[in-house]
Amino acid sequence: MVSSCMHIVIKSIVVAVLLNFSFLSTLSYGQGDKNQYILNDITKMYMASMTFIFKSQPLINQRAGDKTVLFGDNFIDNIKTTYRAKYGDEFPELDHFLKKMLLQAMVEVMEDNRALFNDDEIGFKGIIPAIFAAQLSAKLSTKGIGLKIKFTRTKDDIRNVLNLPDEWEEMVMKKVIDKPAVYFDNNGMLEGNPAYRQFTPLPMAAHCLKCHGSMKHNPLNFGKDKSQWTNIDMTGFEMENWTLSDFGGGVSLSIEKSVLE
């Protein structure tokens, strides 16, 4: 039942995801500020990987078949293709080691999950974009390269404690919650070090409600009598009853200045 419901979710979210993240293609910064362009490139590379994970859910969750596109150079090639389709532009040049390290970390996360992806006894693998993002953040944190990136949301409404917002993120979310806009700070701090920081808000979309909405949005309840409905989503969390008018959180990116200067 879970597997069949996952296919319903996948079909309904792909278009919504592409629309939800499409505004990122309009990010613009001051002319000549190469550091802001590096943050822009990294954010868009990150979001392209999220979109590819969304689009690959049928392949990730199937019990058999060739999954080589999910690993190594094949995975990166697909992220590049997704990037070009999403933003109508060529994939950024790997002219800074942080961009290279981001791609390397993505490959490592997928490799860490190879056994899970190839386990024919498991249908729903659980590697949705939010989980991939959390694993990627954890991977980057072990490399000591002055780069931190994560999905986050206001602290009272977040599921994964590893993604709890810090004071800067809380401050920024208060500013953008009613008027979503990319927020850039060239005087931020990261773990006690001067840093460039950027927050990109993501609006709530219909696909978000599959896990975070009410029981009527839960695919696990589709086709069942209301007496059998559950408020536990497919990932095992209690649904929050959010609506499209609620704040969707966003992507927080921080880079220590010493790395860029």
TORNU-552321 format. One record per residue: residue in three letters; x, y, z of N, C-alpha, C in turn; residue number from 1; chain. Coordinates in steps of 0.02 Angstrom, whole numbers. Each point is the difference from the previous one (the first is absolute). Layout:
BEGIN
R    aa   n_east   n_north     n_up   ca_east   ca_north    ca_up   c_east   c_north     c_up     i   ch
R   ALA        X         Y        Z         X          Y        Z        X         Y        Z   NUM    A
...
***
This chain:
BEGIN
R    aa   n_east   n_north     n_up   ca_east   ca_north    ca_up   c_east   c_north     c_up     i   ch
R   MET       41       -60        0       -41         60        0       43        63        0     1    A
R   VAL       55         0       43        44         58        3       32        13      -68     2    A
R   SER       22       -54      -34        33          7      -64      -47        32      -51     3    A
R   SER      -63       -24       -4       -47         28      -48      -16        73       16     4    A
R   CYS       -4        16       64       -14         69       19       59        45      -19     5    A
R   MET       61       -27        5        58         40      -18       -3        20      -73     6    A
R   HIS      -23       -45      -44        -5         16      -71      -51        57      -10     7    A
R   ILE      -53         0       40       -49         54       -4       33        66       19     8    A
R   VAL       39        -1       54        33         61       23       49        25      -53     9    A
R   ILE       40       -45      -27        51         19      -48      -31        35      -60    10    A
R   LYS      -54       -28      -27       -31         30      -59      -27        70       15    11    A
R   SER      -23        10       62       -31         64       16       49        54       20    12    A
R   ILE       62       -19       20        45         51       27       51        25      -51    13    A
R   VAL       16       -37      -51        54         20      -43      -11        68      -31    14    A
R   VAL      -59        11      -29       -15         65      -30        0        54       53    15    A
R   ALA      -30       -15       58        -4         50       53       70        20       24    16    A
R   VAL       45       -49        5        68         15       22       35        45      -49    17    A
R   LEU       -7       -15      -64        33         41      -50      -26        72        3    18    A
R   LEU      -65         8        9       -28         67        5       21        34       65    19    A
R   ASN        2       -38       53        16         27       65       70        30        3    20    A
R   PHE       47       -31      -36        69         22        3       19        44      -59    21    A
R   SER      -47        13      -46        18         35      -61       22        71       12    22    A
R   PHE      -24        31       55        18         70       13       74         7       14    23    A
R   LEU       35       -54       17        71          4       13       39        22      -61    24    A
R   SER      -28       -10      -59        36         20      -60        5        75       -6    25    A
R   THR      -38        38       40         0         72       -4       45        32       52    26    A
R   LEU       38       -39       37        46         29       49       47        48      -34    27    A
R   SER        8        59       29        46         48      -29       38        36       56    28    A
R   TYR       62        19      -15        41         32       50       35        60      -30    29    A
R   GLY       35        37       42        36         59      -24       52       -18      -52    30    A
R   GLN        7        42      -48        48        -12      -54       70        -2       29    31    A
R   GLY       38       -50      -23        70         -4       18       14       -34       66    32    A
R   ASP      -49       -19       38        12        -33       64        5       -74      -11    33    A
R   LYS       61       -25      -10        10        -70      -17      -20       -46       57    34    A
R   ASN        6        23       62       -18        -43       56      -75       -15        1    35    A
R   GLN      -40        50      -16       -72        -11       -2      -18       -47      -57    36    A
R   TYR       36         4      -55       -14        -45      -55       19       -72       17    37    A
R   ILE       52        -8       40        18        -68       22      -56       -29       43    38    A
R   LEU      -26        40       47       -56        -23       41      -61       -15      -43    39    A
R   ASN      -12        41      -49       -56        -11      -46        9       -66      -37    40    A
R   ASP       59       -12      -27        14        -62      -36      -11       -61       45    41    A
R   ILE       27         3       61        -4        -57       45      -73       -14       19    42    A
R   THR      -38        54       13       -71         -9       17      -37       -35      -57    43    A
R   LYS       12        22      -61       -36        -28      -58       24       -71      -15    44    A
R   MET       64       -14       10        24        -69       -8      -34       -46       51    45    A
R   TYR       -5        24       60       -32        -37       55      -73       -14      -17    46    A
R   MET      -36        52      -23       -70         -9      -16      -11       -44      -61    47    A
R   ALA       46         1      -48        -4        -45      -57        5       -73       22    48    A
R   SER       43       -13       50         6        -68       26      -65       -21       34    49    A
R   MET      -32        46       37       -63        -15       32      -54       -18      -52    50    A
R   THR       -2        39      -54       -49        -13      -52       11       -69      -32    51    A
R   PHE       64       -17      -11        14        -65      -30      -20       -57       47    52    A
R   ILE       10         9       65       -21        -50       49      -76        -8       -3    53    A
R   PHE      -37        56       -5       -73         -4       -7      -19       -40      -62    54    A
R   LYS       30        18      -56       -18        -32      -64       20       -73       -2    55    A
R   SER       48       -19       42        26        -69       -1      -34       -46       51    56    A
R   GLN      -52        25       34       -32        -41       50      -25       -68      -27    57    A
R   PRO      -31        -4      -60       -20        -66      -24       59       -48       -7    58    A
R   LEU       57        26      -24        59        -43       -8       29       -18       69    59    A
R   ILE        5        48       44        28        -13       66      -40       -54       37    60    A
R   ASN      -66         2       -7       -43        -44       39      -18       -66      -34    61    A
R   GLN       17        -8      -62       -16        -64      -33       45       -55       28    62    A
R   ARG      -25       -61       -3        34        -56       32       52       -34      -44    63    A
R   ALA        3        17      -62        50        -30      -44       16        49      -56    64    A
R   GLY       49       -18      -41        16         41      -57       68        34        7    65    A
R   ASP       20        31      -55        65         34       -4       -5        69       32    66    A
R   LYS       40        12       52        -2         64       35       66        38       -4    67    A
R   THR       38       -15      -52        66         31       -7       -3        76       -7    68    A
R   VAL      -57        27      -22        -5         72       -9        1        36       68    69    A
R   LEU       -6       -37       54        -2         30       67       70         6       31    70    A
R   PHE       51       -23      -35        66         -3       32       54        32      -43    71    A
R   GLY       52        24       34        60         24      -32      -11        54      -52    72    A
R   ASP       39        -5      -54        -3         50      -54      -69         2      -32    73    A
R   ASN      -35       -57       -2       -67         -1      -29      -47        45       40    74    A
R   PHE        6        -2       66       -42         41       43       14        74      -13    75    A
R   ILE       63        18       -3        18         70      -12      -23        23      -69    76    A
R   ASP        7       -43      -50       -24         17      -67      -75        15        0    77    A
R   ASN      -37       -37       40       -73         11        4      -16        64       38    78    A
R   ILE       39        17       49        -9         63       35       13        59      -48    79    A
R   LYS       51        -7      -41        16         52      -49      -57         8      -51    80    A
R   THR      -27       -56      -23       -56          2      -47      -61        32       33    81    A
R   THR      -13       -18       62       -56         29       36       10        75        9    82    A
R   TYR       61        20       15        16         71        9      -15        40      -64    83    A
R   ARG       23       -26      -56       -11         35      -64      -74         6      -15    84    A
R   ALA      -38       -53       14       -72          2      -13      -35        49       47    85    A
R   LYS       22         2       62       -33         41       51       14        75      -10    86    A
R   TYR       62        16      -12        20         70       -2       12        28      -70    87    A
R   GLY       -2       -43      -51        10         24      -67       70        28      -10    88    A
R   ASP       48       -28       35        69         24       -3       47       -58        8    89    A
R   GLU       63        10      -20        49        -53        7       18       -10       73    90    A
R   PHE       18       -61       17        22        -16       67       61        43       17    91    A
R   PRO        4        26       62        56         43       18       68       -33       -9    92    A
R   GLU       48        41      -19        68        -25       -4       24       -18       70    93    A
R   LEU       38       -53        5        26        -22       65       65        38       14    94    A
R   ASP       -8        67        7        57         44        7       18        16       72    95    A
R   HIS      -33       -35       46        17          7       71       -5       -68       32    96    A
R   PHE       46       -14       46         1        -68       28      -63       -17       38    97    A
R   LEU      -37        50       26       -62        -15       35      -52       -32      -45    98    A
R   LYS       -2        22      -62       -47        -30      -48       19       -73      -12    99    A
R   LYS       65       -13       -6        23        -68      -11      -15       -43       61   100    A
R   MET       10        28       59       -12        -38       61      -74       -14       10   101    A
R   LEU      -43        46      -21       -72        -12        5      -20       -59      -43   102    A
R   LEU       25        -2      -62       -17        -56      -44       29       -66       27   103    A
R   GLN       60         3       27        30        -60       28      -42       -26       58   104    A
R   ALA      -23        46       43       -41        -21       57      -66       -31      -23   105    A
R   MET      -30        27      -53       -61        -28      -28       11       -73      -21   106    A
R   VAL       55       -11      -36        16        -68      -23       10       -46       59   107    A
R   GLU       34        24       52        12        -42       59      -65       -19       36   108    A
R   VAL      -46        48        4       -65        -15       32      -36       -55      -38   109    A
R   MET       -1         5      -66       -34        -51      -39       34       -67        7   110    A
R   GLU       66         0        2        37        -62        8      -14       -31       68   111    A
R   ASP       -7        41       52       -16        -24       66      -67       -38        1   112    A
R   ASN      -44        18      -46       -66        -30       -3       -7       -54      -54   113    A
R   ARG       55       -19      -30        -3        -49      -56      -34       -65       21   114    A
R   ALA       20       -27       57       -29        -63       22      -76         6       10   115    A
R   LEU      -21        57       28       -72         11       10      -36         5      -67   116    A
R   PHE       27        38      -47       -31          7      -65       -8       -67      -36   117    A
R   ASN       47       -44       11         0        -64      -36      -31       -57       40   118    A
R   ASP      -31        16       57       -33        -50       41      -69       -15      -29   119    A
R   ASP       -8       -58      -31       -63        -17      -34      -57       -16       49   120    A
R   GLU       16        -7       64       -52        -15       49      -33        62       29   121    A
R   ILE       28        58      -16       -28         63       26      -28        40      -58   122    A
R   GLY      -63        21        7       -31         41      -51       18        73       10   123    A
R   PHE      -32        33       47        14         70       15       66         6       37   124    A
R   LYS       50        29      -33        68          4       28        8        58       49   125    A
R   GLY      -44        49       -3         4         56       47       48        55      -18   126    A
R   ILE       35        -6      -57        48         51      -20      -37        52      -42   127    A
R   ILE      -43        38       34       -33         57      -31       48        59        4   128    A
R   PRO      -14        55      -36        47         57        0       19        25       69   129    A
R   ALA      -48         3       47        15         25       67       52       -44       35   130    A
R   ILE       -5       -66      -10        48        -46       31       67         5      -35   131    A
R   PHE       -1         4      -66        62          9      -38       35        64       23   132    A
R   ALA      -39        54        8        28         64       21       32        -5       69   133    A
R   ALA      -33       -35       46        27         -8       68       65       -40       -1   134    A
R   GLN        1       -53      -41        61        -40       -6       56        39      -32   135    A
R   LEU      -17        41      -49        50         42      -34       29        51       49   136    A
R   SER      -43        31       40        23         49       49       48       -33       49   137    A
R   ALA      -18       -60       23        43        -36       47       67       -17      -32   138    A
R   LYS       -2       -20      -62        62        -18      -36       46        61       -6   139    A
R   LEU      -28        57      -18        40         61       -8       30        22       67   140    A
R   SER      -37       -11       54        24         23       65       62       -38       22   141    A
R   THR       11       -60      -27        58        -40       19       63        19      -39   142    A
R   LYS       -8        41      -51        57         15      -44       39        62       21   143    A
R   GLY      -27        41       45        37         57       26       20        50      -54   144    A
R   ILE      -45        14      -47        18         45      -56      -34        68        4   145    A
R   GLY      -32        14       57       -31         65        9      -63        11      -40   146    A
R   LEU      -34       -55      -18       -63          3      -38      -54       -37       39   147    A
R   LYS      -57        34        9       -57        -31       34      -63        16      -39   148    A
R   ILE      -39       -52      -13       -62         10      -37      -53       -47       28   149    A
R   LYS      -61        25        7       -52        -43       30      -69        29      -15   150    A
R   PHE      -50       -44        3       -69         21        2      -17        17       72   151    A
R   THR      -35        53       12       -20         15       68      -68        36       -1   152    A
R   ARG      -26         8       60       -66         30        9       -2        28       71   153    A
R   THR      -52        38       17        -5         26       68        4       -57       50   154    A
R   LYS       35        13       56        20        -54       45      -59       -38       32   155    A
R   ASP      -57        32        6       -57        -33       31      -35       -50      -46   156    A
R   ASP       18         2      -65       -36        -41      -49       45       -48      -38   157    A
R   ILE       61       -11       24        47        -40      -39        2       -72       25   158    A
R   ARG        7       -47      -45         0        -71       18       68       -25       21   159    A
R   ASN       50        16      -40        67        -27       11       41        50       41   160    A
R   VAL       19       -20       61        36         45       44       68        21      -29   161    A
R   LEU       26       -40      -47        63         18      -32       -8        61      -44   162    A
R   ASN      -62        16      -19       -13         57      -43      -28        60       37   163    A
R   LEU        5        -1       66       -25         57       39       35        64      -21   164    A
R   PRO      -36        55       -5        31         63      -22       43        30       56   165    A
R   ASP       53        35      -21        39         37       49      -31        70        7   166    A
R   GLU       31        44       40       -28         66       13       -7        41      -64   167    A
R   TRP       51        -4      -44        -2         39      -62      -58       -24      -44   168    A
R   GLU       -8       -66       -6       -54        -27      -41      -68        19       28   169    A
R   GLU       -7        -2       66       -63         20       31      -15        74      -15   170    A
R   MET       51        42        4        -8         71      -14      -21        11      -72   171    A
R   VAL       33       -35      -46       -16          9      -71      -70       -24      -16   172    A
R   MET      -19       -57       28       -67        -26      -14      -55        47       24   173    A
R   LYS       12        35       55       -49         49       23       -7        56      -51   174    A
R   LYS       54        16      -36        -1         54      -49      -35       -21      -65   175    A
R   VAL        8       -64      -19       -24        -21      -66      -64       -41        2   176    A
R   ILE      -24       -15       60       -57        -46        6      -63        28      -34   177    A
R   ASP       -9        66        3       -59         30      -32       14        25      -70   178    A
R   LYS       63        16      -15        20         23      -66       60       -39      -23   179    A
R   PRO      -11       -60      -26        57        -43      -19       46        32      -50   180    A
R   ALA       65        -1       15        51         26      -45       67       -29       22   181    A
R   VAL       45        -8      -48        67        -25       17       35        52       43   182    A
R   TYR       28       -22       55        33         46       48       74       -15        1   183    A
R   PHE       41        51      -13        72         -9       -1       32        45       54   184    A
R   ASP       49       -28       36        34         36       53       75        -9       -8   185    A
R   ASN       35        54      -13        73         -6       -9       37        14       65   186    A
R   ASN      -37         5       55        32         10       66      -25       -51       50   187    A
R   GLY      -12       -61      -23       -25        -52       44       57       -35       37   188    A
R   MET      -18       -48       42        48        -39       38      -19       -74       -7   189    A
R   LEU       51       -43       -4       -11        -72       -2       49       -33       48   190    A
R   GLU      -27       -27       54        41        -33       51       57        44       23   191    A
R   GLY      -17        64       12        48         47       26       45        33      -52   192    A
R   ASN       -9       -16      -63        41         28      -53      -42        44      -47   193    A
R   PRO       29        55      -24       -36         43      -47      -21       -40      -62   194    A
R   ALA      -61        11      -23       -26        -41      -55      -49        39      -43   195    A
R   TYR       -5       -22      -62       -54         22      -44      -58       -49       11   196    A
R   ARG      -61        28        9       -57        -42       13      -58        18      -47   197    A
R   GLN      -36       -50      -21       -57         10      -45      -57       -46       20   198    A
R   PHE      -60        28       -1       -60        -40       15      -48         7      -59   199    A
R   THR      -20       -57      -28       -46         -2      -57      -65       -32       23   200    A
R   PRO      -54        39        9       -63        -28       23      -33       -43      -54   201    A
R   LEU      -33       -53       22       -37        -44      -45      -73         2       19   202    A
R   PRO      -43        22      -45       -71          4       17      -32       -68        9   203    A
R   MET      -49        -4       43       -37        -62        9      -36       -17      -66   204    A
R   ALA        3       -63      -19       -32        -22      -62      -43       -61       14   205    A
R   ALA      -42       -17      -48       -48        -54       10       34       -65       20   206    A
R   HIS       58       -14      -30        33        -64       15       24        -3       73   207    A
R   CYS       14        60       31        22          1       69      -53       -28       47   208    A
R   LEU      -64        10      -19       -55        -21       43       -8       -75        2   209    A
R   LYS       32       -37      -46        -4        -73        1       28       -28       66   210    A
R   CYS       49        36       28        28        -21       64      -17        48       57   211    A
R   HIS       -7        65      -16        -8         50       52      -70        28        7   212    A
R   GLY      -46       -21      -43       -68         26        3      -44       -37       49   213    A
R   SER      -63        -9      -18       -48        -36       42       -9       -71      -26   214    A
R   MET      -39       -39       35        -9        -71      -18      -28        -9      -71   215    A
R   LYS      -40        48      -23       -29         -6      -67       53         5      -54   216    A
R   HIS       59        29       17        54          6      -49       46       -60        0   217    A
R   ASN       -6       -43       50        46        -56       10      -14       -55      -51   218    A
R   PRO       46       -15      -45       -11        -53      -50      -13       -68       32   219    A
R   LEU       23       -11       61       -12        -63       33      -74       -10       16   220    A
R   ASN      -38        55       -3       -72         -3       15      -43        -5      -63   221    A
R   PHE       32         8      -58       -39          0      -62      -36       -67      -10   222    A
R   GLY      -64         3      -15       -39        -60      -13      -25       -35       63   223    A
R   LYS       14        29       59       -22        -30       62      -59        38       30   224    A
R   ASP      -39       -34       41       -53         32       38       33        46       52   225    A
R   LYS      -34        56       15        28         48       47       15       -30       68   226    A
R   SER      -36       -51       17        11        -32       65       69       -34        3   227    A
R   GLN       30       -11      -59        65        -34       -3       57        48      -15   228    A
R   TRP      -15        64       -5        52         49      -15       51         6       56   229    A
R   THR       61        16      -19        54         12       48       30        69      -10   230    A
R   ASN       24        29       54        34         65       -6       76        -8        2   231    A
R   ILE       22       -62      -11        72        -15       -7       16        -5      -74   232    A
R   ASP       49        39      -22        15          1      -71       45       -59      -19   233    A
R   MET       19        -3      -64        37        -58      -25       70        -5       29   234    A
R   THR       26        55       28        67         -2       30       -2       -14       74   235    A
R   GLY      -61        -9       28        -7        -18       70      -11        57       48   236    A
R   PHE       -7        61      -26       -11         58       43      -74        18        4   237    A
R   GLU      -19        32       55       -68         25        6       -9        62      -44   238    A
R   MET      -54         3      -37       -12         56      -45      -17        63       40   239    A
R   GLU       21        58      -27        -7         62       38      -62        41      -15   240    A
R   ASN      -40       -21      -48       -60         37      -20       16        69      -29   241    A
R   TRP       56         5      -35        17         63      -33      -45        10      -61   242    A
R   THR       -3        62      -22       -38         18      -61       46        37      -47   243    A
R   LEU      -24        16      -59        41         35      -50       18        71       23   244    A
R   SER      -36        26       49        15         67       24       55         1       52   245    A
R   ASP       22       -59       23        53         -4       50       69        10      -31   246    A
R   PHE       47        20       41        69         11      -22       33       -67      -15   247    A
R   GLY       34        -4      -58        29        -64      -21       72       -11       21   248    A
R   GLY       31        48       35        70         -8       17       45        22      -57   249    A
R   GLY       62       -24        0        45         20      -54       68       -32        5   250    A
R   VAL       43        20      -47        68        -26       -4       48        52       29   251    A
R   SER       38       -20       48        49         44       32       70       -21      -22   252    A
R   LEU       37        47      -28        68        -13      -24       48        48       34   253    A
R   SER       54       -27       28        51         40       33       69       -21      -24   254    A
R   ILE       42        50      -15        69        -14      -20       46        47       38   255    A
R   GLU       49       -28       34        48         42       37       38        45      -50   256    A
R   LYS        9        63       20        33         49      -44       71       -20      -17   257    A
R   SER       34       -33       47        70        -19      -13        6       -48      -59   258    A
R   VAL      -54       -36      -14         0        -48      -55       -5        35      -67   259    A
R   LEU      -33        58       -1       -12         36      -63       48        58      -11   260    A
R   GLU       35        21       51        42         60       -8       74       -17        3   261    A
***
